[in-house]
Amino acid sequence: RKTGHEPTLWLDKACIDQTNIDQALTCLPIFLAGCQRLLVVAGPTFCRRLWCLLEIFTFLRMGGSVERIEVLFIADPLKDP
């Protein structure tokens, strides 16, 4: 609303070729550097998946800040699924 532009949404699961992750990983810093905010939708396995933590780390290293990260828990991350 503020800019009059449609929001852009990038979903890692949909945008990163899951069959060729090695090649797609080279673009991860570029994708995350272009993000104004990072929304983490965390399920019960979130804390055990290194990939999820790598994305947060990369977002921060590419100029993001903790204040621009929002975590939405859809399940208790400390409970086993």
Buried (B, 14 or more C-beta within 10 A) or exposed (E): EEEEEEEEEEEBEEEBEEEEEEEBEEEBEEBBEEBEEBEBEBBBEBEEEEEBEEBBEBBBEBEBEEEBBEEEEEEEBEEEE
